[in-house]
Amino acid sequence: WVSSKSWCPYGLKSLMECISRATFLSQPTDITEFLHQYLSELISFRSSHPEIDPKVASFDYQDLWGTLLFKYIRYSLLK
């Protein structure tokens, strides 16, 4: 049995958790395009917050993204 800590790059597990959650919540029809957009926005977020630990940045961006998604869903339902 191999511990994920011994072979997994720092922050990858957190990043994969956030990507998986975002994909599950948004249920995109084009997963490749969704991941491209999500990761591009995450890179931009990380660039504007270079002092933040990579794990924390992944979760902070996920929180921001989730808030915007739920606002969009709420707005769409109220139309």
URVENRA-V992360 format. One record per backbone hydrogen bond with DSSP energy under -1.0 kcal/mol. CO is the residue of the C=O (numbers start at 0). NH is the residue of the N-H. If there is no record, write none. Layout:
# URVENRA-V992360
CO_NH + CO_NH
This chain:
# URVENRA-V992360
2_5 + 3_7 + 8_11 + 10_14 + 11_15 + 12_16 + 13_17 + 14_18 + 15_19 + 16_20 + 17_21 + 18_22 + 19_23 + 20_24 + 21_25 + 22_26 + 29_33 + 30_34 + 31_35 + 32_36 + 33_37 + 34_38 + 35_39 + 36_40 + 37_41 + 38_42 + 39_43 + 40_44 + 41_45 + 42_46 + 43_47 + 48_51 + 52_56 + 53_57 + 54_58 + 55_59 + 56_60 + 57_61 + 58_62 + 59_63 + 60_64 + 61_65 + 62_66 + 63_67 + 64_68 + 65_69 + 66_70 + 67_71 + 68_72 + 69_73 + 70_74 + 71_75 + 72_76 + 73_77
